[in-house]
């Protein structure tokens, strides 16, 4: 069982790194760069077996941020490749993330119907 404060520490450090990169590069690195960088680094670290220990230390602090999404995609792909072969490389990541993607679409739609944007 992961102590509750570990999630805040690990998640906070991940956010701090992203914020420092943006602040220290003076608009050369945008939030879009951070998004892609975190997902890619999470996927690479997961593929190398280095992200799972961070998940075991930080729990939700490591799985909720964007790097956790990269980890989820990679783990889903690796599992599907073991089960389905090469076809799993194309479907595994999306299958693993399907529930989260579906929830994001549904809740985004509900928010769009309920709230009237001002702008």
Residue frames as a rotation matrix with the C-alpha (Angstrom) as fourth column:
UNK 1
0.580 0.815 0.000 0.00
0.815 -0.580 0.000 0.00
0.000 0.000 -1.000 0.00
UNK 2
-0.338 -0.684 0.647 1.40
0.680 -0.653 -0.335 3.36
0.651 0.326 0.685 -1.05
UNK 3
-0.412 0.183 -0.893 1.30
0.742 -0.502 -0.445 6.09
-0.529 -0.846 0.071 1.64
UNK 4
0.581 0.787 0.207 -1.12
0.765 -0.441 -0.469 8.88
-0.278 0.431 -0.858 0.63
UNK 5
0.643 -0.343 -0.685 1.57
-0.179 -0.937 0.300 11.55
-0.745 -0.070 -0.664 0.69
UNK 6
-0.359 -0.811 0.462 3.75
0.314 0.362 0.878 9.69
-0.879 0.461 0.124 -1.83
UNK 7
0.132 0.501 0.856 1.27
0.984 0.039 -0.174 10.51
-0.121 0.865 -0.488 -4.60
UNK 8
0.953 0.239 -0.188 1.50
0.236 -0.971 -0.038 14.22
-0.191 -0.008 -0.981 -3.80
UNK 9
0.265 -0.937 -0.228 5.30
-0.215 -0.288 0.933 14.15
-0.940 -0.198 -0.278 -3.69
UNK 10
-0.464 -0.461 0.757 5.77
0.558 0.511 0.653 12.20
-0.688 0.726 0.020 -6.95
UNK 11
0.324 0.674 0.664 3.01
0.946 -0.234 -0.224 14.07
0.005 0.701 -0.713 -8.81
UNK 12
0.892 -0.015 -0.452 4.32
0.106 -0.965 0.241 17.39
-0.440 -0.263 -0.858 -7.51
UNK 13
-0.094 -0.994 -0.056 7.85
-0.025 -0.054 0.998 16.62
-0.995 0.095 -0.020 -8.66
UNK 14
-0.335 0.030 0.942 6.60
0.879 0.369 0.301 15.69
-0.338 0.929 -0.150 -12.14
UNK 15
0.711 0.649 0.271 4.65
0.700 -0.690 -0.184 18.96
0.067 0.320 -0.945 -12.34
UNK 16
0.650 -0.546 -0.529 7.61
-0.038 -0.718 0.695 20.93
-0.759 -0.431 -0.488 -11.00
UNK 17
-0.367 -0.817 0.445 9.88
0.434 0.273 0.858 19.51
-0.823 0.508 0.255 -13.71
UNK 18
-0.025 0.444 0.896 7.44
0.998 -0.040 0.048 20.52
0.057 0.895 -0.442 -16.45
UNK 19
0.907 0.397 -0.137 7.00
0.413 -0.904 0.114 24.00
-0.079 -0.160 -0.984 -15.02
UNK 20
0.326 -0.872 -0.366 10.74
0.005 -0.386 0.922 24.53
-0.945 -0.302 -0.122 -14.64
UNK 21
-0.412 -0.456 0.789 11.37
0.758 0.309 0.574 23.44
-0.506 0.834 0.219 -18.23
UNK 22
0.359 0.616 0.702 8.80
0.886 -0.461 -0.049 25.95
0.293 0.639 -0.711 -19.50
UNK 23
0.943 0.036 -0.330 10.02
0.191 -0.872 0.450 28.77
-0.272 -0.487 -0.830 -17.24
UNK 24
0.214 -0.965 -0.149 13.70
0.057 -0.140 0.989 28.28
-0.975 -0.220 0.025 -17.94
UNK 25
-0.428 -0.361 0.828 13.35
0.802 0.271 0.533 28.04
-0.417 0.892 0.174 -21.73
UNK 26
-0.506 0.215 -0.835 11.43
-0.093 -0.976 -0.196 31.34
-0.858 -0.021 0.514 -22.05
UNK 27
0.347 0.865 -0.363 8.62
-0.541 -0.132 -0.831 30.27
-0.766 0.485 0.422 -24.43
UNK 28
-0.439 -0.494 -0.750 10.79
-0.894 0.323 0.311 28.00
0.089 0.807 -0.583 -26.55
UNK 29
-0.923 0.229 -0.308 9.13
0.250 0.968 -0.032 25.00
0.291 -0.107 -0.951 -24.92
UNK 30
-0.438 0.855 0.279 5.34
-0.740 -0.519 0.428 25.29
0.511 -0.020 0.860 -24.95
UNK 31
-0.139 0.474 0.869 2.75
-0.786 0.482 -0.388 23.31
-0.603 -0.737 0.306 -22.99
UNK 32
0.824 0.426 -0.374 2.28
-0.566 0.586 -0.580 21.22
-0.028 0.690 0.724 -26.15
UNK 33
0.052 -0.899 -0.436 5.94
-0.554 0.337 -0.761 20.27
0.831 0.280 -0.480 -26.08
UNK 34
-0.610 -0.222 0.761 5.58
-0.790 0.239 -0.564 19.29
-0.056 -0.945 -0.321 -22.41
UNK 35
0.403 0.861 0.311 2.50
-0.768 0.503 -0.397 17.18
-0.498 -0.079 0.863 -23.22
UNK 36
0.804 -0.129 -0.581 4.25
-0.392 0.620 -0.680 15.24
0.448 0.774 0.448 -25.96
UNK 37
-0.207 -0.978 0.031 7.47
-0.607 0.104 -0.788 15.00
0.767 -0.182 -0.615 -23.98
UNK 38
-0.383 0.119 0.916 5.79
-0.875 0.271 -0.401 13.58
-0.296 -0.955 0.001 -20.89
UNK 39
0.720 0.675 0.159 3.77
-0.573 0.708 -0.414 10.98
-0.392 0.207 0.896 -22.81
UNK 40
0.642 -0.546 -0.537 6.82
-0.344 0.421 -0.839 9.95
0.685 0.724 0.082 -24.81
UNK 41
-0.410 -0.848 0.335 9.12
-0.707 0.064 -0.704 9.80
0.576 -0.526 -0.626 -21.79
UNK 42
-0.009 0.496 0.868 6.53
-0.868 0.427 -0.254 7.80
-0.497 -0.756 0.427 -19.84
UNK 43
0.910 0.364 -0.197 6.27
-0.411 0.731 -0.545 5.33
-0.054 0.577 0.815 -22.72
UNK 44
0.294 -0.886 -0.359 10.04
-0.392 0.231 -0.891 5.01
0.872 0.402 -0.279 -23.11
UNK 45
-0.497 -0.480 0.723 10.67
-0.838 0.049 -0.544 4.63
0.226 -0.876 -0.427 -19.37
UNK 46
0.357 0.712 0.605 7.87
-0.772 0.589 -0.238 2.06
-0.526 -0.382 0.760 -19.18
UNK 47
0.874 -0.045 -0.484 9.29
-0.349 0.636 -0.688 0.08
0.339 0.770 0.540 -22.09
UNK 48
-0.097 -0.990 -0.105 12.68
-0.393 0.135 -0.910 0.01
0.915 -0.047 -0.402 -20.34
UNK 49
0.221 0.283 -0.933 11.05
0.628 0.691 0.359 -1.14
0.746 -0.665 -0.025 -17.10
UNK 50
-0.768 -0.630 -0.118 11.95
0.519 -0.503 -0.692 2.07
0.376 -0.592 0.713 -15.26
UNK 51
-0.524 0.620 0.584 8.49
-0.480 -0.781 0.398 3.59
0.703 -0.072 0.707 -14.82
UNK 52
0.320 0.703 -0.635 6.85
0.144 0.626 0.766 0.77
0.937 -0.336 0.099 -12.85
UNK 53
-0.325 -0.450 -0.832 9.09
0.893 0.145 -0.427 1.37
0.312 -0.881 0.355 -9.79
UNK 54
-0.969 0.036 0.243 7.95
-0.078 -0.984 -0.163 5.02
0.233 -0.177 0.956 -9.84
UNK 55
-0.094 0.994 -0.061 4.32
-0.434 0.014 0.901 3.82
0.896 0.111 0.430 -9.91
UNK 56
0.207 0.131 -0.970 5.00
0.623 0.746 0.234 1.56
0.754 -0.653 0.073 -6.94
UNK 57
-0.716 -0.507 -0.480 6.48
0.695 -0.459 -0.553 4.50
0.060 -0.730 0.681 -4.99
UNK 58
-0.967 0.201 -0.158 4.05
-0.185 -0.977 -0.108 7.23
-0.176 -0.076 0.981 -6.06
UNK 59
-0.409 0.872 0.269 0.80
0.614 0.481 -0.626 5.42
-0.675 -0.090 -0.732 -6.90
UNK 60
0.543 0.761 0.355 -1.65
0.795 -0.329 -0.511 7.88
-0.272 0.559 -0.783 -8.45
UNK 61
0.550 -0.417 -0.724 1.03
-0.199 -0.907 0.371 10.58
-0.811 -0.060 -0.582 -8.43
UNK 62
-0.601 -0.798 -0.055 2.77
-0.309 0.168 0.936 8.59
-0.737 0.579 -0.347 -11.17
UNK 63
-0.625 0.379 0.683 -0.22
0.681 0.692 0.239 7.11
-0.382 0.615 -0.690 -13.01
UNK 64
0.411 0.881 -0.236 -2.45
0.655 -0.465 -0.595 10.19
-0.634 0.090 -0.768 -13.33
UNK 65
0.117 -0.372 -0.921 -0.02
-0.381 -0.873 0.304 12.64
-0.917 0.316 -0.244 -15.02
UNK 66
0.666 0.169 -0.726 0.68
-0.736 -0.007 -0.677 12.50
-0.119 0.986 0.120 -18.74
UNK 67
-0.426 -0.870 -0.251 3.72
-0.876 0.465 -0.125 10.27
0.226 0.166 -0.960 -18.23
UNK 68
-0.541 0.333 0.772 1.34
-0.324 0.765 -0.557 7.72
-0.776 -0.551 -0.306 -16.68
UNK 69
0.616 0.753 -0.233 -0.68
-0.468 0.112 -0.877 7.77
-0.634 0.649 0.421 -19.91
UNK 70
0.209 -0.644 -0.736 2.46
-0.912 0.144 -0.385 6.88
0.354 0.751 -0.557 -21.85
UNK 71
-0.753 -0.450 0.480 3.11
-0.630 0.706 -0.325 4.09
-0.193 -0.547 -0.815 -19.34
UNK 72
-0.009 0.860 0.511 -0.44
-0.325 0.480 -0.815 2.79
-0.946 -0.173 0.275 -19.78
UNK 73
0.689 0.249 -0.681 -0.15
-0.705 0.012 -0.709 2.78
-0.169 0.968 0.184 -23.58
UNK 74
-0.213 -0.880 -0.424 3.16
-0.889 0.355 -0.290 0.93
0.406 0.315 -0.858 -23.47
UNK 75
-0.734 -0.048 0.677 2.03
-0.479 0.744 -0.466 -1.68
-0.481 -0.666 -0.569 -20.96
UNK 76
0.337 0.929 0.156 -1.17
-0.397 0.291 -0.870 -2.29
-0.854 0.231 0.467 -22.96
UNK 77
0.545 -0.216 -0.810 0.84
-0.822 0.050 -0.567 -2.69
0.163 0.975 -0.151 -26.13
UNK 78
-0.560 -0.829 -0.010 3.34
-0.800 0.544 -0.252 -5.10
0.214 -0.133 -0.968 -24.56
UNK 79
-0.465 0.468 0.751 0.53
-0.357 0.677 -0.643 -7.23
-0.810 -0.567 -0.148 -23.11
UNK 80
0.614 0.762 -0.207 -1.37
-0.461 0.133 -0.878 -7.31
-0.641 0.634 0.432 -26.41
UNK 81
0.152 -0.640 -0.753 1.78
-0.938 0.147 -0.315 -8.26
0.312 0.754 -0.578 -28.34
UNK 82
-0.784 -0.424 0.454 2.25
-0.576 0.768 -0.279 -11.25
-0.230 -0.480 -0.846 -26.02
UNK 83
-0.226 0.810 0.541 -1.36
-0.109 0.531 -0.840 -12.33
-0.968 -0.249 -0.032 -26.59
UNK 84
0.726 0.687 0.031 -1.98
0.038 0.006 -0.999 -11.42
-0.687 0.727 -0.021 -30.24
UNK 85
0.054 -0.784 0.619 1.44
0.937 0.253 0.239 -11.06
-0.345 0.567 0.748 -31.81
UNK 86
-0.824 -0.514 0.241 2.17
0.567 -0.736 0.371 -8.18
-0.013 0.442 0.897 -34.18
UNK 87
-0.136 0.860 0.492 -1.49
0.485 -0.376 0.790 -7.16
0.864 0.346 -0.366 -34.39
UNK 88
0.500 0.300 -0.812 -1.34
0.864 -0.107 0.493 -6.35
0.061 -0.948 -0.313 -30.67
UNK 89
-0.558 -0.778 -0.288 1.23
0.768 -0.616 0.177 -3.64
-0.315 -0.123 0.941 -31.38
UNK 90
-0.815 0.286 0.504 -1.47
0.164 -0.721 0.674 -1.69
0.556 0.631 0.541 -33.20
UNK 91
0.103 0.992 0.078 -4.40
0.043 -0.083 0.996 -2.31
0.994 -0.099 -0.051 -30.87
UNK 92
-0.042 -0.137 -0.990 -3.00
0.853 0.511 -0.107 -2.87
0.520 -0.849 0.096 -27.38
UNK 93
-0.905 -0.385 -0.180 -2.38
0.422 -0.764 -0.487 0.72
0.050 -0.517 0.855 -26.33
UNK 94
-0.633 0.739 0.228 -5.81
-0.541 -0.634 0.553 1.91
0.554 0.227 0.801 -27.38
UNK 95
0.155 0.685 -0.712 -7.52
0.189 0.687 0.702 -1.09
0.970 -0.243 -0.022 -25.75
UNK 96
-0.347 -0.377 -0.859 -5.70
0.887 0.165 -0.430 -0.38
0.304 -0.911 0.277 -22.47
UNK 97
-0.948 -0.107 -0.298 -6.65
0.209 -0.918 -0.336 3.30
-0.238 -0.381 0.893 -22.52
UNK 98
-0.619 0.736 0.275 -10.18
0.380 -0.026 0.925 2.90
0.687 0.677 -0.263 -23.91
UNK 99
0.181 0.742 -0.646 -12.02
0.960 0.009 0.280 3.45
0.214 -0.670 -0.710 -20.63
UNK 100
-0.221 -0.349 -0.911 -10.12
0.622 -0.770 0.145 6.67
-0.751 -0.535 0.387 -19.86
UNK 101
-0.989 -0.135 0.053 -10.51
0.120 -0.559 0.820 8.01
-0.081 0.818 0.569 -23.38
UNK 102
-0.364 0.929 0.069 -14.24
0.612 0.183 0.769 7.19
0.702 0.322 -0.635 -23.38
UNK 103
0.186 0.405 -0.895 -14.72
0.960 -0.270 0.077 8.88
-0.210 -0.874 -0.439 -20.01
UNK 104
-0.623 -0.495 -0.605 -12.93
0.366 -0.869 0.333 12.01
-0.691 -0.014 0.723 -21.23
UNK 105
-0.915 0.323 0.243 -15.13
0.157 -0.270 0.950 12.21
0.372 0.907 0.197 -24.33
UNK 106
-0.064 0.964 -0.258 -18.37
0.780 0.209 0.589 11.64
0.622 -0.163 -0.766 -22.40
UNK 107
0.148 0.099 -0.984 -17.57
0.873 -0.480 0.083 14.08
-0.464 -0.871 -0.158 -19.59
UNK 108
-0.850 -0.457 -0.264 -16.36
0.258 -0.796 0.547 16.65
-0.460 0.397 0.794 -22.12
UNK 109
-0.666 0.685 0.295 -19.65
0.349 -0.064 0.935 16.33
0.659 0.726 -0.196 -24.00
UNK 110
0.195 0.761 -0.619 -21.68
0.940 0.035 0.339 16.64
0.279 -0.648 -0.709 -20.80
UNK 111
-0.249 -0.365 -0.897 -19.72
0.652 -0.748 0.123 19.77
-0.716 -0.554 0.424 -19.78
UNK 112
-0.985 -0.142 0.098 -20.27
0.165 -0.599 0.783 21.27
-0.053 0.788 0.614 -23.24
UNK 113
-0.309 0.945 0.105 -24.03
0.555 0.089 0.827 20.68
0.772 0.314 -0.552 -23.01
UNK 114
0.288 0.455 -0.843 -24.38
0.957 -0.111 0.268 22.02
0.029 -0.884 -0.467 -19.46
UNK 115
0.032 -0.400 -0.916 -22.14
0.484 -0.796 0.364 25.07
-0.874 -0.455 0.168 -19.60
UNK 116
0.869 0.250 0.426 -22.31
0.494 -0.450 -0.744 27.97
0.006 0.857 -0.515 -22.06
UNK 117
-0.106 -0.989 -0.106 -18.82
0.975 -0.124 0.182 29.16
-0.193 -0.084 0.978 -23.02
UNK 118
0.844 0.269 -0.464 -18.16
0.230 -0.963 -0.139 32.87
-0.484 0.010 -0.875 -22.90
UNK 119
-0.192 -0.981 -0.018 -15.74
0.427 -0.100 0.899 34.25
-0.884 0.165 0.438 -25.36
